[in-house]
Amino acid sequence: MRICKTAEEMRAACYALKQGGKRLGFVPTMGALHEGHLSLVRAARSSCDAVAASIFVNPLQFGPQEDLAKYPRSFERDSELFAKEGVELLFAPAVEEMYPTGAVTWVTVEGLSDRLDGRSRPGHFRGVATVVAKLFHIVEPDAAFFGQKDAAQVAIIRRMVRDLNFAVEVVACPIVREADGLAMSSRNVYLSPLERRQALVLHRALERVKELWEAGERDAGKLEAAGREEMEKERSVRLDYFEVVDRDSLETVEVAGGEALVAVAAYVGTTRLIDNLVLLAAGGAETNQGPSLRSG
Ligand code: AMP
């Protein structure tokens, strides 16, 4: 696996990989890899001829009070894992390489960026959209792989790709969970053993909503209320939001029809965790290995 530190080097290496009509898949990450990240590489490998990944802890998407400085970093381990999974090219730029002095251009996906996590993390999605747009320009992948774990991010990237005519297929991959249901996240390492147990309430609340949905409940308000009630049972966990929204626009819905997104964010101690499930029209719900690798 070749590691590129500059945009110019990465651009040339990606261009070379794509020669002969090869389909290039791309997996952007912030490192501190776990099985969730690796599932994206596997999905990329299964539908592409070559895979590039990136590790960049993007300062633009962290608020001033957030965990940028202490965000887990494990470059050696991460690059070994990527190499083992068959990643050909790894882009690992320094902050100055991505944002040279005087950089003042942003990508804002209006409206969507203010919903869900965007409401409690102002500027977060502007940072995400800007870095992903830059990475897309450098790598020029045919397909890019994101985790459904960050459902709002997926909706925002899809909209950006559509609005700005990026020639990239966006593929959302199912949430990978620990055996007990906790969604894998680089931030789980912050949790104490007690918090790790308390964190399971997010999954339990989603499961409760799924049960009601499967029993025929379609009133979004009632589904949200049931989810919130479940969250309140873990008194130490502070809820940020529990919402039923349209999967694409992220706007709240009254009726949870097919493909509604049920999303939750909460603080367990000082760690902010997110999780979600998609209620599928055909019945059933997608919380784990869902059937749909929606693309486009
Ligand atoms: P991050 O390093 O947290 O920015 O995540 C990089 C990519 O991995 C994003 O597309 C995430 O949605 C995805 N990802 C993170 N956790 C999971 C998970 N548990 N299952 C599937 N994908 C994930």
Boltz pocket constraint, residues with backbone or C-beta under 6 A from the ligand:
constraints:
  - pocket:
      binder: B
      contacts: [[A, 28], [A, 29], [A, 30], [A, 31], [A, 35], [A, 36], [A, 37], [A, 39], [A, 40], [A, 145], [A, 146], [A, 147], [A, 148], [A, 149], [A, 150], [A, 173], [A, 174], [A, 175], [A, 176], [A, 177], [A, 183], [A, 184], [A, 185], [A, 186]]
      max_distance: 6.0
